[in-house]
């Protein structure tokens, strides 16, 4: 057993350290991820990156001055009919959603994207 905070506690601390729109946005997105997939596991990787996993990495959440960025590990393989992906579009694997101050993400479309990422991970695991 390791000493120190759990990944979920580290994510709580990260959100608490952001007393502006970025903390609110990250907290709202985290809640949506859990609503979309109650079995999601929170991890903490690469020296401080919050990661959400189920059958593999679903998405990471990084916070920058001008955006909260969710990078979906297999985003290029996910259906995105609502056009949520607006960043990292040039790659063959990942896709990201950059959320700027004042921007609201379509919650229904976002949850569908999370569920699609889970389904893709679980389908690849079965092979």
N, C-alpha and C positions, 0 to 999 in steps of 0.2 A: 504494500500500500504506500502511496506517495503522500508526502506532506504538501501542504499548500492548497490553494483554491482549486476547485474543479473547473473544467472548461466553461460550464454554465455560469459559475461565479465570476470567472474572468470576463465573460461577455457582459454580465451585469455591471461589473466595474467599468468596462469600456463604455457602455451606454451612459452610466452615471458621470463619467468624465467629460461627457459632451452635453453641456447644459443648454444647448441651442437647438435649432431645427434638426441638426444631424442626429443628435441623440433621440429625439422624438421619432424621426424617420426610421432609424435603425430599430428602435423598439417596436414600431408598428409593423415593419417588415418581418421581424423575428416572430411576432405574434401570428402574422399571416402564414408564415412557413409552418408553424406548429399547428395551426388550424387546418392547413392543407394536408399535413402528414403528422398525425399525433405520435408516430413512431420515430420521428427524426431524432438523430443524435447530434448534440452539439460537441464540437471538438475545437481545439486551439492548436494551430500548426504554424510552422515557419516563423517562429519568434513573434507571435502576436497577431495572427490572422484568425478571426472567427470563421469556423467552417461548419456547415450543416450537411450531415451525411445520412444516407439510408441505402445500404447495398453499395456504397461507394460515395464519393463526393457528389453532392447536389450543387451546392453553391458556396462561395466564400462571400464575406461582406467586409469591404474595406472602406474606411472613411477618410475622405480628403477634404480640403478646405471648401471646395465648390460642389462636392457631390458625395453621395453615399453610393458605392458601386457594388453591385451584386454580380459576380462572375459565375455563370453556370458552366461546370466542367465539360459537359457534353452538349452545350447549347446549340451548336450547329446542327445537331441531330434532332432537335426538338421542334415540334410545330409551334409557331408563334403567330397565329392569325390576327392577334390584336396589335402586333408590331411593338411589343415591349422592348425587345432588344434594340439598343441604340448606340452600342459601343462594342469594340473588339469584333467588328463584323467581317474583318478581312481574313481571319483565320479559318482553318478547317475543323476545329474542334470546339473551342470556347466561344461563348457569346456573353455579353454583359449588358446590364441595365444601369445607366448612370441616372441618379435621381438628384436633381438640383433643388435648391431652396424653393418652396412654394409649389413644387410639382407633386401631383397626386398620382399614384400608380393605380391602374384599374385592378381592384382587389380580386374580382372574379377571374380575370385573365391571369393574374399573377399566381393565384392558387392553382389554376389549371396547368400553368407552366411547371410549378413545383411538383404536382402530381405526375405530369408527363416525365419529368426528370427521374422520379422514383421508379416509375414503370420501366423506363429505359434501363436504369441500373439493375433492377431485379430481373429483367429479361436477359440482359447480358450475363448475369450471374448464373442463370439456369443453364446456359450453353456449355 
